[in-house]
Amino acid sequence: MKIIILGAGQVGASVAEGLISEANDITLVDTDPDSLAELRNRFEVRTVCGNAASPSVLREAGAENADLLIAVTQSDQTNLCACKIARTLFNLPTRVARLRSADYADHPELLDNSNFAVDFSICPEQIVTDYIRRLIDFPEALQVLDFAGGQVNLTSVIAHEGNPLVGRPLADLRAQLPDVDAHIAAIYRKGNPILPTGDTVILPGDEVFCLAATPYIRAVMRGLCGASQPMRRIMIAGGGNIGLRLAASFDENYNVKIFEMHARRAEKLATSLRHALVLHGNSTDEKLLENEGIDETDLFAALTNDEEDNIMSAILAKRMGARHTLALVNRKSYVSLVEGGAIDIVISPAQASIGALLTHVRRGDVVAVHSLRRGAAEALEIIAHGEQASSRIVGRSIGEIALPEGVTINAIVRKSPDPAEDPVVLIPHRDTVIESEDHIILFCPHKNMVKKVEKLFQVGFTFF
């Protein structure tokens, strides 16, 4: 696939890194020649220096023959203009735009083909906000991902000794949780993936990905890491777009304090937020944290634009007694250094957003893509089409499907025979037969297996 990425910032670089390994033809466009030179050396991609909203620059980038435009510059206006030009002048088939302003969500008609011609829009700040909100709802989780419109939940947790599912083979899961239909999608032990079988024993310290219909996921988590204490007291460091969105999403059931260094921004936050207490100060100020009760805080979230400050303030908050700490960090090397130590959860905004973009790159009828373990693994929701004569999937039991080694089918969401009822969530076994239009949720422990999975779901004239 020929893809043009507009913007060589953190999001653009992460998107390029995520797509270049899949044999896509990538061209990066930016006004900063130094950033382009760095990415050209790292990824061996083609680069064009210039204004992304310029017709001549888009032509030089190959817009006439491109399959996909991903406009992720810092400017909403540039991204919108680039999409419009790409359709009007070059008839570029698919156009994705990053839109940071919430105004466009209130006026979706502006994005249709008669206006800015944006096929799909993403807001990384809102994606990260939603990501953090799910973590607050599931305090012991490292990752919380939704599929099938929220009907199915995939959660990553660390197994703790003394809980019912730890130290026992997976075959005992049904006996331990008799009223819960769940599946252990993957286990990572000391960073290495283990293919779960009925004989696999979950050990303390294992990172476990568990999947179930959303109402049952808490019961599975309790079996792995014990009962969680709900979060009520939350401190946010940084009143930028993400910090403001997160604070605004809380209701009166939460006690929220937000630190902002810049006085004017703090004043704006104070007038915008009804329930949060806004404090003008530095979140790395030990005395300030102590005075504001950091030792009684359930979550300290460091969300400033300075990742070094985020790391330092989160480490300090943990040392001073915060129950959970979270930090926004963009550099991959930093993430692997600090996560799981003094900082409980490290979030890369670019990595959290890439799943929304990969959904439009993946071949076949892919509904959702979630990037896992800093991009090394993926979970996908794909719709099965066709019939037994034209599909490698439909009309076959899971035991008959030639899945790549390590790839597992973890859930199936199937339309109810009664159109008035919600779809049915099935946790499948080897004898479960795939039907046309089933939503299949798969776990790929290695990203390089995704292409093989996509081929499995392709529909041909016949396979006989």
DRENGUMAR-981194 format. One record per residue (C-alpha): residue in one letter; z, x, y. Coordinates in Angstrom, 2 decimals. Each point is the difference from the previous one (the first is absolute). Example, Ala and Ser with C-alpha at 12.3 -4.5 7.8 and 13.67 -1.06 7.14 Angstrom:
2
pt rest->a&z->7.80&x->12.30&y->-4.50
pt rest->s&z->-0.66&x->1.37&y->3.44
END
This chain:
464
pt rest->m&z->0.00&x->0.00&y->0.00
pt rest->k&z->-0.90&x->1.29&y->3.47
pt rest->i&z->3.01&x->-0.47&y->2.28
pt rest->i&z->0.45&x->0.78&y->3.70
pt rest->i&z->3.59&x->0.44&y->1.18
pt rest->l&z->0.56&x->-0.23&y->3.75
pt rest->g&z->3.15&x->1.85&y->1.05
pt rest->a&z->1.35&x->3.26&y->-1.40
pt rest->g&z->3.67&x->-0.75&y->0.67
pt rest->q&z->2.67&x->-0.55&y->-2.62
pt rest->v&z->-1.49&x->-3.23&y->-1.34
pt rest->g&z->-3.58&x->1.29&y->0.00
pt rest->a&z->1.00&x->3.25&y->-1.71
pt rest->s&z->1.95&x->-1.84&y->-2.70
pt rest->v&z->-2.88&x->-2.40&y->-0.60
pt rest->a&z->-2.42&x->2.91&y->-0.30
pt rest->e&z->2.33&x->1.77&y->-2.43
pt rest->g&z->0.35&x->-3.15&y->-2.07
pt rest->l&z->-3.75&x->-0.61&y->-0.23
pt rest->i&z->-1.49&x->3.50&y->-0.21
pt rest->s&z->1.42&x->0.53&y->-3.51
pt rest->e&z->-2.03&x->-2.98&y->-1.25
pt rest->a&z->-3.43&x->1.52&y->0.62
pt rest->n&z->-0.63&x->-2.03&y->3.17
pt rest->d&z->-2.28&x->1.38&y->2.72
pt rest->i&z->2.38&x->0.24&y->2.99
pt rest->t&z->-0.81&x->0.62&y->3.67
pt rest->l&z->2.85&x->0.36&y->2.52
pt rest->v&z->-0.48&x->-0.70&y->3.72
pt rest->d&z->2.44&x->1.00&y->2.76
pt rest->t&z->0.04&x->1.39&y->3.53
pt rest->d&z->2.33&x->2.89&y->-0.96
pt rest->p&z->-2.01&x->2.94&y->-1.41
pt rest->d&z->3.13&x->1.81&y->-1.19
pt rest->s&z->1.17&x->-2.93&y->-2.13
pt rest->l&z->-3.49&x->-0.36&y->-1.45
pt rest->a&z->-0.19&x->3.73&y->-0.81
pt rest->e&z->3.34&x->-0.15&y->-1.83
pt rest->l&z->-1.03&x->-3.03&y->-2.07
pt rest->r&z->-3.44&x->1.48&y->-0.68
pt rest->n&z->1.66&x->3.09&y->-1.47
pt rest->r&z->2.56&x->-2.02&y->-1.99
pt rest->f&z->-2.32&x->-2.58&y->-1.52
pt rest->e&z->-3.53&x->1.40&y->0.44
pt rest->v&z->-1.10&x->-3.22&y->1.73
pt rest->r&z->-2.78&x->-0.43&y->2.51
pt rest->t&z->1.26&x->-0.38&y->3.58
pt rest->v&z->-1.45&x->-1.21&y->3.29
pt rest->c&z->1.67&x->0.70&y->3.34
pt rest->g&z->-0.38&x->-2.75&y->2.57
pt rest->n&z->0.97&x->-3.46&y->1.20
pt rest->a&z->0.26&x->-2.33&y->-3.00
pt rest->a&z->-1.29&x->-2.95&y->2.07
pt rest->s&z->-3.19&x->1.81&y->1.00
pt rest->p&z->-3.22&x->-1.17&y->-1.70
pt rest->s&z->-1.40&x->3.54&y->-0.07
pt rest->v&z->3.18&x->1.35&y->-1.65
pt rest->l&z->-0.04&x->-2.76&y->-2.62
pt rest->r&z->-3.67&x->0.72&y->-0.68
pt rest->e&z->0.78&x->3.71&y->-0.41
pt rest->a&z->2.80&x->-0.95&y->-2.41
pt rest->g&z->-2.52&x->-1.83&y->-2.18
pt rest->a&z->0.75&x->-3.63&y->0.89
pt rest->e&z->-3.57&x->-1.02&y->-0.91
pt rest->n&z->0.63&x->0.77&y->-3.68
pt rest->a&z->3.79&x->-0.43&y->-0.28
pt rest->d&z->1.69&x->-2.56&y->-2.27
pt rest->l&z->3.38&x->-0.19&y->1.75
pt rest->l&z->1.40&x->0.70&y->3.47
pt rest->i&z->3.75&x->0.56&y->0.33
pt rest->a&z->1.00&x->0.07&y->3.68
pt rest->v&z->3.55&x->1.36&y->0.26
pt rest->t&z->0.11&x->1.71&y->3.38
pt rest->q&z->3.08&x->-0.45&y->2.21
pt rest->s&z->-1.94&x->-2.39&y->2.25
pt rest->d&z->-0.47&x->-3.65&y->-1.00
pt rest->q&z->-2.84&x->-0.27&y->2.52
pt rest->t&z->-1.87&x->2.95&y->-1.50
pt rest->n&z->0.41&x->-1.38&y->-3.52
pt rest->l&z->-1.27&x->-3.45&y->1.04
pt rest->c&z->-2.99&x->1.35&y->1.91
pt rest->a&z->-0.93&x->2.30&y->-2.88
pt rest->c&z->-0.03&x->-2.92&y->-2.46
pt rest->k&z->-2.16&x->-2.09&y->2.34
pt rest->i&z->-2.49&x->2.83&y->0.53
pt rest->a&z->-0.07&x->0.81&y->-3.72
pt rest->r&z->-1.04&x->-3.57&y->-0.82
pt rest->t&z->-2.34&x->-0.65&y->2.94
pt rest->l&z->-1.94&x->3.28&y->0.00
pt rest->f&z->0.33&x->1.23&y->-3.57
pt rest->n&z->0.79&x->-3.11&y->-2.08
pt rest->l&z->2.74&x->1.99&y->-1.69
pt rest->p&z->1.22&x->-2.28&y->-2.85
pt rest->t&z->3.81&x->0.25&y->0.12
pt rest->r&z->2.17&x->0.80&y->3.00
pt rest->v&z->3.77&x->0.50&y->0.01
pt rest->a&z->2.00&x->0.44&y->3.21
pt rest->r&z->3.52&x->1.13&y->0.74
pt rest->l&z->1.51&x->-2.34&y->2.60
pt rest->r&z->3.43&x->0.91&y->1.34
pt rest->s&z->0.35&x->-2.90&y->2.43
pt rest->a&z->1.38&x->-3.22&y->-1.41
pt rest->d&z->-2.13&x->-2.00&y->2.46
pt rest->y&z->-3.04&x->0.06&y->-2.29
pt rest->a&z->1.90&x->-1.68&y->-2.83
pt rest->d&z->0.40&x->-3.03&y->2.29
pt rest->h&z->-3.76&x->-0.13&y->0.64
pt rest->p&z->-1.81&x->0.70&y->-3.29
pt rest->e&z->-3.20&x->-1.51&y->1.38
pt rest->l&z->-0.41&x->3.16&y->2.11
pt rest->l&z->-0.64&x->1.99&y->-3.19
pt rest->d&z->-2.82&x->-2.12&y->-1.46
pt rest->n&z->-3.63&x->1.15&y->-0.05
pt rest->s&z->-0.88&x->-1.72&y->3.26
pt rest->n&z->2.65&x->2.05&y->1.81
pt rest->f&z->1.39&x->3.39&y->-1.13
pt rest->a&z->-1.36&x->-0.25&y->-3.57
pt rest->v&z->3.12&x->1.27&y->-1.81
pt rest->d&z->-0.02&x->-0.90&y->-3.69
pt rest->f&z->3.59&x->1.11&y->-0.62
pt rest->s&z->2.75&x->1.10&y->2.37
pt rest->i&z->3.16&x->1.94&y->-0.77
pt rest->c&z->3.10&x->0.74&y->2.06
pt rest->p&z->1.84&x->3.03&y->-1.45
pt rest->e&z->3.06&x->-0.72&y->2.14
pt rest->q&z->0.29&x->-3.52&y->-1.44
pt rest->i&z->-0.64&x->1.26&y->-3.54
pt rest->v&z->2.84&x->2.51&y->0.35
pt rest->t&z->2.27&x->-2.67&y->1.53
pt rest->d&z->-0.64&x->-2.36&y->-2.92
pt rest->y&z->0.55&x->2.90&y->-2.42
pt rest->i&z->3.41&x->0.76&y->1.49
pt rest->r&z->0.98&x->-3.68&y->0.06
pt rest->r&z->-0.63&x->-0.24&y->-3.75
pt rest->l&z->2.19&x->3.07&y->-0.55
pt rest->i&z->2.78&x->-1.65&y->1.99
pt rest->d&z->-0.27&x->-3.07&y->-2.22
pt rest->f&z->0.27&x->2.25&y->-3.11
pt rest->p&z->2.55&x->2.67&y->1.06
pt rest->e&z->-0.16&x->2.16&y->-3.16
pt rest->a&z->-3.81&x->0.16&y->-0.14
pt rest->l&z->-2.18&x->2.97&y->0.92
pt rest->q&z->-3.14&x->-2.12&y->0.22
pt rest->v&z->-0.56&x->-3.76&y->-0.01
pt rest->l&z->-3.57&x->-1.26&y->-0.41
pt rest->d&z->-1.38&x->-3.54&y->-0.17
pt rest->f&z->-2.95&x->-1.30&y->-1.99
pt rest->a&z->-1.69&x->-3.38&y->-0.41
pt rest->g&z->1.12&x->-1.23&y->3.38
pt rest->g&z->3.63&x->0.94&y->-0.64
pt rest->q&z->0.27&x->-1.61&y->-3.46
pt rest->v&z->0.32&x->3.36&y->-1.77
pt rest->n&z->2.17&x->2.90&y->1.06
pt rest->l&z->-0.20&x->3.70&y->-0.94
pt rest->t&z->3.16&x->1.93&y->0.87
pt rest->s&z->0.92&x->3.65&y->-0.38
pt rest->v&z->3.68&x->0.91&y->-0.56
pt rest->i&z->2.08&x->2.92&y->-1.25
pt rest->a&z->1.81&x->-0.82&y->-3.26
pt rest->h&z->3.79&x->0.40&y->0.18
pt rest->e&z->2.23&x->0.76&y->-2.95
pt rest->g&z->2.15&x->-2.85&y->-1.33
pt rest->n&z->-2.46&x->-2.83&y->0.64
pt rest->p&z->-1.30&x->-2.25&y->-2.83
pt rest->l&z->-3.58&x->1.32&y->-0.12
pt rest->v&z->0.89&x->3.70&y->0.33
pt rest->g&z->0.44&x->2.03&y->-3.17
pt rest->r&z->-1.71&x->-2.67&y->-2.11
pt rest->p&z->-3.56&x->-0.25&y->-1.38
pt rest->l&z->-2.36&x->-2.29&y->1.87
pt rest->a&z->-0.26&x->-2.17&y->-3.11
pt rest->d&z->3.52&x->-1.23&y->0.86
pt rest->l&z->-1.06&x->-1.27&y->3.44
pt rest->r&z->-0.50&x->-3.58&y->-1.18
pt rest->a&z->3.39&x->-0.02&y->-1.76
pt rest->q&z->1.75&x->1.36&y->3.11
pt rest->l&z->-1.81&x->-2.41&y->2.35
pt rest->p&z->-0.75&x->-3.02&y->-2.20
pt rest->d&z->-1.03&x->-2.32&y->2.84
pt rest->v&z->-2.18&x->2.54&y->1.83
pt rest->d&z->-3.66&x->0.73&y->-0.74
pt rest->a&z->-0.56&x->3.52&y->1.32
pt rest->h&z->-1.90&x->3.17&y->-0.72
pt rest->i&z->0.79&x->3.68&y->0.57
pt rest->a&z->-3.28&x->1.21&y->1.48
pt rest->a&z->0.77&x->3.71&y->0.21
pt rest->i&z->2.77&x->2.57&y->-0.23
pt rest->y&z->0.09&x->3.33&y->1.84
pt rest->r&z->2.44&x->2.59&y->-1.31
pt rest->k&z->0.49&x->3.09&y->2.15
pt rest->g&z->-3.25&x->-0.91&y->1.72
pt rest->n&z->-2.07&x->-0.28&y->-3.18
pt rest->p&z->-1.42&x->-3.34&y->-1.26
pt rest->i&z->1.12&x->-1.36&y->-3.36
pt rest->l&z->-2.10&x->-2.66&y->-1.73
pt rest->p&z->2.50&x->-2.79&y->-0.78
pt rest->t&z->0.13&x->-1.24&y->-3.61
pt rest->g&z->2.54&x->-2.12&y->-1.84
pt rest->d&z->1.78&x->3.18&y->-1.13
pt rest->t&z->0.24&x->1.53&y->3.48
pt rest->v&z->3.59&x->0.39&y->1.21
pt rest->i&z->0.67&x->-0.20&y->3.75
pt rest->l&z->2.26&x->2.89&y->1.06
pt rest->p&z->2.22&x->0.25&y->3.09
pt rest->g&z->-2.04&x->1.44&y->2.88
pt rest->d&z->-3.32&x->-1.38&y->-1.23
pt rest->e&z->-2.21&x->-1.64&y->2.61
pt rest->v&z->-0.96&x->-3.32&y->-1.55
pt rest->f&z->-2.76&x->-2.35&y->1.14
pt rest->c&z->0.88&x->-3.52&y->-1.13
pt rest->l&z->-2.25&x->-3.02&y->0.37
pt rest->a&z->0.87&x->-3.69&y->-0.26
pt rest->a&z->-0.57&x->-3.35&y->1.61
pt rest->t&z->1.75&x->0.30&y->3.37
pt rest->p&z->2.98&x->-2.29&y->-0.83
pt rest->y&z->0.95&x->2.27&y->-2.94
pt rest->i&z->-0.30&x->3.44&y->1.56
pt rest->r&z->3.61&x->0.16&y->1.21
pt rest->a&z->1.29&x->-0.54&y->-3.54
pt rest->v&z->-2.10&x->2.95&y->-1.23
pt rest->m&z->1.27&x->2.18&y->2.85
pt rest->r&z->3.62&x->-0.86&y->-0.85
pt rest->g&z->-0.67&x->1.10&y->-3.57
pt rest->l&z->-1.23&x->3.39&y->1.23
pt rest->c&z->2.12&x->0.87&y->3.03
pt rest->g&z->2.78&x->-2.59&y->0.19
pt rest->a&z->0.76&x->-2.71&y->2.52
pt rest->s&z->-1.09&x->0.83&y->3.53
pt rest->q&z->2.09&x->-0.60&y->3.08
pt rest->p&z->-2.08&x->-1.83&y->2.64
pt rest->m&z->-0.81&x->1.75&y->3.24
pt rest->r&z->1.50&x->-1.52&y->3.13
pt rest->r&z->0.62&x->2.89&y->2.44
pt rest->i&z->-3.22&x->1.78&y->0.96
pt rest->m&z->-0.61&x->2.82&y->2.47
pt rest->i&z->-3.52&x->0.79&y->1.18
pt rest->a&z->-0.87&x->3.28&y->1.67
pt rest->g&z->-3.05&x->-0.44&y->2.20
pt rest->g&z->-1.20&x->-3.02&y->1.95
pt rest->g&z->-3.72&x->0.57&y->-0.43
pt rest->n&z->-2.42&x->-2.48&y->-1.55
pt rest->i&z->1.56&x->0.17&y->-3.48
pt rest->g&z->3.62&x->0.02&y->1.21
pt rest->l&z->-0.65&x->-2.98&y->2.28
pt rest->r&z->-1.86&x->-1.97&y->-2.68
pt rest->l&z->2.76&x->0.65&y->-2.53
pt rest->a&z->2.83&x->-0.95&y->2.36
pt rest->a&z->-1.86&x->-3.14&y->1.09
pt rest->s&z->-0.41&x->-1.09&y->-3.64
pt rest->f&z->3.76&x->-0.27&y->-0.57
pt rest->d&z->1.91&x->-3.21&y->0.54
pt rest->e&z->3.64&x->-0.57&y->0.91
pt rest->n&z->1.11&x->0.87&y->-3.55
pt rest->y&z->-0.41&x->3.71&y->0.80
pt rest->n&z->1.96&x->2.27&y->2.30
pt rest->v&z->-2.71&x->2.20&y->1.54
pt rest->k&z->0.34&x->2.96&y->2.36
pt rest->i&z->-3.04&x->1.85&y->1.30
pt rest->f&z->0.04&x->3.44&y->1.69
pt rest->e&z->-2.65&x->0.85&y->2.57
pt rest->m&z->-0.14&x->3.25&y->1.99
pt rest->h&z->-2.17&x->-1.19&y->2.88
pt rest->a&z->1.77&x->-2.19&y->2.55
pt rest->r&z->-2.99&x->-2.18&y->0.95
pt rest->r&z->-0.85&x->-0.67&y->-3.63
pt rest->a&z->3.65&x->-0.82&y->-0.72
pt rest->e&z->-0.03&x->-2.55&y->2.85
pt rest->k&z->-3.17&x->-1.59&y->-1.39
pt rest->l&z->1.53&x->-0.20&y->-3.46
pt rest->a&z->3.14&x->-1.61&y->1.38
pt rest->t&z->-2.03&x->-2.78&y->1.60
pt rest->s&z->-2.22&x->-0.47&y->-3.08
pt rest->l&z->2.68&x->-0.14&y->-2.71
pt rest->r&z->2.38&x->-2.94&y->-0.22
pt rest->h&z->2.44&x->1.18&y->-2.65
pt rest->a&z->-0.15&x->3.82&y->-0.10
pt rest->l&z->2.25&x->2.25&y->2.07
pt rest->v&z->-2.16&x->2.57&y->1.82
pt rest->l&z->1.58&x->3.39&y->0.71
pt rest->h&z->-1.48&x->2.60&y->2.33
pt rest->g&z->0.62&x->3.30&y->-1.76
pt rest->n&z->-1.08&x->2.57&y->-2.58
pt rest->s&z->0.47&x->-0.86&y->-3.67
pt rest->t&z->0.79&x->3.65&y->-0.78
pt rest->d&z->3.08&x->-0.21&y->2.27
pt rest->e&z->2.89&x->0.24&y->-2.47
pt rest->k&z->2.55&x->-1.43&y->2.42
pt rest->l&z->-2.20&x->-3.01&y->0.78
pt rest->l&z->-0.51&x->-0.75&y->-3.70
pt rest->e&z->3.74&x->0.26&y->-0.61
pt rest->n&z->0.84&x->-2.31&y->2.89
pt rest->e&z->-2.50&x->-2.61&y->-1.23
pt rest->g&z->1.46&x->-0.08&y->-3.52
pt rest->i&z->-2.50&x->1.97&y->-2.05
pt rest->d&z->2.54&x->0.19&y->-2.85
pt rest->e&z->-0.14&x->-3.81&y->-0.34
pt rest->t&z->-3.81&x->-0.21&y->0.15
pt rest->d&z->-1.92&x->-1.35&y->-3.01
pt rest->l&z->-3.37&x->1.43&y->1.09
pt rest->f&z->-0.94&x->2.66&y->2.52
pt rest->a&z->-3.78&x->-0.09&y->0.62
pt rest->a&z->-1.48&x->2.92&y->1.98
pt rest->l&z->-3.27&x->-1.35&y->1.41
pt rest->t&z->-0.83&x->2.18&y->3.01
pt rest->n&z->-3.37&x->1.69&y->0.54
pt rest->d&z->1.61&x->3.41&y->-0.63
pt rest->e&z->0.27&x->0.61&y->-3.75
pt rest->e&z->2.29&x->3.02&y->0.43
pt rest->d&z->2.41&x->-2.15&y->2.01
pt rest->n&z->-0.24&x->-2.69&y->-2.67
pt rest->i&z->0.91&x->2.46&y->-2.74
pt rest->m&z->2.90&x->1.51&y->1.93
pt rest->s&z->1.48&x->-3.32&y->1.15
pt rest->a&z->-0.27&x->-1.53&y->-3.49
pt rest->i&z->1.69&x->3.03&y->-1.59
pt rest->l&z->2.74&x->-0.13&y->2.65
pt rest->a&z->0.50&x->-3.74&y->-0.50
pt rest->k&z->0.34&x->0.46&y->-3.76
pt rest->r&z->2.50&x->2.81&y->0.44
pt rest->m&z->2.04&x->-2.20&y->2.36
pt rest->g&z->0.23&x->-2.87&y->-2.48
pt rest->a&z->-3.08&x->-2.25&y->0.25
pt rest->r&z->-0.50&x->-1.75&y->-3.37
pt rest->h&z->-3.80&x->0.23&y->-0.02
pt rest->t&z->-2.32&x->2.11&y->2.15
pt rest->l&z->-3.72&x->-0.32&y->0.62
pt rest->a&z->-2.37&x->2.16&y->2.04
pt rest->l&z->-3.62&x->-0.18&y->1.11
pt rest->v&z->-1.70&x->3.28&y->-0.89
pt rest->n&z->-3.73&x->0.67&y->0.12
pt rest->r&z->-0.37&x->3.44&y->-1.55
pt rest->k&z->-0.28&x->-0.06&y->-3.77
pt rest->s&z->1.77&x->3.34&y->-0.32
pt rest->y&z->3.00&x->-1.34&y->1.92
pt rest->v&z->0.14&x->-3.17&y->-2.10
pt rest->s&z->0.34&x->1.87&y->-3.29
pt rest->l&z->2.63&x->2.32&y->1.50
pt rest->v&z->2.44&x->-2.59&y->1.32
pt rest->e&z->-0.41&x->-3.20&y->-2.04
pt rest->g&z->2.73&x->-0.68&y->-2.55
pt rest->g&z->2.39&x->2.49&y->1.59
pt rest->a&z->1.89&x->-0.75&y->3.19
pt rest->i&z->-2.65&x->-2.60&y->0.84
pt rest->d&z->-0.30&x->-2.89&y->-2.45
pt rest->i&z->-3.50&x->-1.21&y->0.89
pt rest->v&z->-2.77&x->1.76&y->1.89
pt rest->i&z->-2.95&x->-2.10&y->1.16
pt rest->s&z->-3.36&x->1.36&y->1.05
pt rest->p&z->-1.64&x->-2.59&y->2.30
pt rest->a&z->-3.45&x->1.20&y->-1.01
pt rest->q&z->0.80&x->-0.16&y->-3.73
pt rest->a&z->1.54&x->-3.46&y->0.38
pt rest->s&z->-3.19&x->-1.20&y->1.72
pt rest->i&z->-2.58&x->1.57&y->-2.27
pt rest->g&z->0.33&x->-2.70&y->-2.66
pt rest->a&z->-1.35&x->-2.60&y->2.44
pt rest->l&z->-3.05&x->2.21&y->0.58
pt rest->l&z->-0.52&x->0.88&y->-3.66
pt rest->t&z->-0.29&x->-3.70&y->-0.80
pt rest->h&z->-3.34&x->0.01&y->1.87
pt rest->v&z->-1.21&x->3.22&y->-1.63
pt rest->r&z->0.77&x->-0.77&y->-3.63
pt rest->r&z->-2.93&x->-1.38&y->-1.97
pt rest->g&z->0.22&x->-3.35&y->-1.74
pt rest->d&z->2.03&x->-2.98&y->1.15
pt rest->v&z->3.13&x->1.92&y->1.02
pt rest->v&z->2.58&x->-2.22&y->1.70
pt rest->a&z->2.71&x->2.56&y->0.69
pt rest->v&z->0.57&x->3.74&y->-0.26
pt rest->h&z->3.36&x->1.71&y->0.39
pt rest->s&z->0.27&x->3.77&y->0.27
pt rest->l&z->3.00&x->1.34&y->-1.95
pt rest->r&z->1.88&x->3.27&y->-0.15
pt rest->r&z->-1.59&x->1.37&y->3.18
pt rest->g&z->-3.52&x->-0.88&y->-1.14
pt rest->a&z->0.17&x->1.51&y->-3.49
pt rest->a&z->0.00&x->-3.41&y->-1.76
pt rest->e&z->-1.29&x->-3.48&y->0.74
pt rest->a&z->0.73&x->-3.58&y->-0.90
pt rest->l&z->-2.93&x->-2.41&y->0.21
pt rest->e&z->-0.61&x->-3.72&y->-0.14
pt rest->i&z->-3.52&x->-0.71&y->-1.28
pt rest->i&z->-1.67&x->-3.31&y->-0.83
pt rest->a&z->-1.73&x->-0.14&y->-3.39
pt rest->h&z->-3.47&x->-1.61&y->0.12
pt rest->g&z->-2.69&x->-0.88&y->-2.48
pt rest->e&z->0.22&x->-0.98&y->-3.65
pt rest->q&z->0.39&x->1.86&y->-3.29
pt rest->a&z->-3.69&x->0.88&y->-0.24
pt rest->s&z->-0.14&x->1.53&y->3.49
pt rest->s&z->3.49&x->1.47&y->0.45
pt rest->r&z->2.07&x->2.71&y->-1.63
pt rest->i&z->3.12&x->-1.94&y->1.00
pt rest->v&z->-0.52&x->-3.77&y->-0.21
pt rest->g&z->0.50&x->-1.61&y->-3.41
pt rest->r&z->1.74&x->3.07&y->-1.40
pt rest->s&z->3.63&x->0.58&y->-0.83
pt rest->i&z->1.79&x->2.79&y->1.85
pt rest->g&z->0.25&x->1.94&y->-3.26
pt rest->e&z->-3.81&x->0.01&y->-0.24
pt rest->i&z->-0.64&x->1.27&y->3.54
pt rest->a&z->-0.78&x->3.72&y->0.25
pt rest->l&z->2.34&x->0.76&y->2.88
pt rest->p&z->0.17&x->3.61&y->1.21
pt rest->e&z->3.01&x->1.85&y->-1.41
pt rest->g&z->3.14&x->-0.89&y->1.93
pt rest->v&z->-1.50&x->-3.04&y->1.76
pt rest->t&z->1.90&x->-3.21&y->-0.75
pt rest->i&z->-0.65&x->-3.69&y->0.62
pt rest->n&z->3.35&x->-1.28&y->1.22
pt rest->a&z->-0.57&x->-3.57&y->1.12
pt rest->i&z->-2.61&x->-2.72&y->0.05
pt rest->v&z->-0.10&x->-2.78&y->2.59
pt rest->r&z->-1.97&x->-2.94&y->-1.40
pt rest->k&z->-1.03&x->-3.27&y->1.63
pt rest->s&z->1.99&x->-2.99&y->-1.19
pt rest->p&z->-1.95&x->-2.74&y->-1.81
pt rest->d&z->1.41&x->-2.33&y->2.65
pt rest->p&z->-1.61&x->0.91&y->3.37
pt rest->a&z->3.06&x->-1.37&y->1.80
pt rest->e&z->2.29&x->2.58&y->-1.65
pt rest->d&z->0.45&x->3.67&y->0.87
pt rest->p&z->-1.67&x->2.65&y->-2.18
pt rest->v&z->1.94&x->1.15&y->-3.07
pt rest->v&z->1.39&x->3.55&y->-0.23
pt rest->l&z->-0.33&x->1.48&y->-3.51
pt rest->i&z->1.64&x->3.22&y->-1.19
pt rest->p&z->-2.57&x->0.86&y->-2.68
pt rest->h&z->0.20&x->1.61&y->-3.45
pt rest->r&z->-2.64&x->1.57&y->-2.23
pt rest->d&z->-1.28&x->-3.37&y->-1.23
pt rest->t&z->-0.37&x->-1.59&y->3.44
pt rest->v&z->-3.67&x->-0.88&y->0.62
pt rest->i&z->-1.48&x->0.50&y->3.47
pt rest->e&z->-1.75&x->-3.02&y->1.49
pt rest->s&z->-2.62&x->-0.12&y->2.73
pt rest->e&z->1.52&x->-0.21&y->3.52
pt rest->d&z->3.33&x->1.46&y->-1.17
pt rest->h&z->1.67&x->2.27&y->2.54
pt rest->i&z->0.86&x->3.18&y->-1.94
pt rest->i&z->2.72&x->2.32&y->1.34
pt rest->l&z->-0.33&x->3.56&y->-1.28
pt rest->f&z->1.93&x->3.23&y->0.46
pt rest->c&z->-1.93&x->3.30&y->0.14
pt rest->p&z->2.40&x->2.96&y->-0.24
pt rest->h&z->-2.74&x->2.38&y->1.14
pt rest->k&z->-2.41&x->-0.88&y->2.78
pt rest->n&z->-2.94&x->1.60&y->-1.79
pt rest->m&z->0.09&x->-2.84&y->-2.56
pt rest->v&z->-0.89&x->-2.67&y->2.58
pt rest->k&z->-3.77&x->0.48&y->-0.30
pt rest->k&z->0.16&x->-0.58&y->-3.77
pt rest->v&z->2.01&x->-3.16&y->0.58
pt rest->e&z->-2.56&x->-1.26&y->2.52
pt rest->k&z->-2.81&x->0.53&y->-2.53
pt rest->l&z->1.89&x->-2.06&y->-2.57
pt rest->f&z->-0.06&x->-2.98&y->2.34
pt rest->q&z->-3.69&x->0.23&y->0.85
pt rest->v&z->-2.07&x->-2.91&y->-1.30
pt rest->g&z->-3.34&x->0.75&y->-1.66
pt rest->f&z->-2.70&x->-2.06&y->-1.66
pt rest->t&z->1.34&x->0.80&y->-3.45
pt rest->f&z->2.03&x->2.56&y->-1.84
pt rest->f&z->-1.44&x->-0.75&y->-3.45
END
